[in-house]
Amino acid sequence: MVVSVLVWLAASVAYAADPLPALSPAIFAEFLPEPYPHSTQAVEQGPTEVDYLLGLGAMQKVGGRWRHKESEQIDGELLRLTWAINQDYTAQEAFEWMRDQVTENAQVLFECDGRSCGSSAQWASRVFDQRLLYGHDERQQYLVARIQQDGATYTYVIYAIDRANRRHYLHLDLIRHSN
């Protein structure tokens, strides 16, 4: 991913007379964590403009509707990446790899693991809209962290899951806040 962003950035610089488009992947390059070394990128979406509902609590059913225990709305640009983890490794190992990178400079806003996160089916379908991320409730991890630097604010949403079919996935939503 970093390579594709850098190639795109280099191509954009070649046309220096034209400004970068508003939804340029280059705006994420500095803040994008390195992918887990034992993974393959499975999905890339964006960047796209979003009105993002950020979950700051477990998914729970309230009054017949699924929602986060706590949440926050963010207007901004979203880059969404999902990696398949090689079978000799776990989603937990990949999660810890990415968590260590992100929390080095960012403030953790919320974190949960296992059943304390709520239903993985709801995370997969309602939050991330990716069926790949449905798995065992007890084998999921979720983290929200935020960094502010040089007048820009970015929020990291990291989710990892081990599926019943022995496949493991790591997911990242990186949101650049609108000013």
Secondary structure by P-SEA (a helix, b strand, c coil): caaaaaaaaaaaaaacccccccccccccccccccccccccccccccccccccccccccccccccbbbbccccccbbbbbbbbbbccccccaaaaaaaaaaaaaccccccccccccccccccccccccccccccccccccbbbbbbbbbcccbbbbbbbbbbbccccbbbbbbbbbbbcc
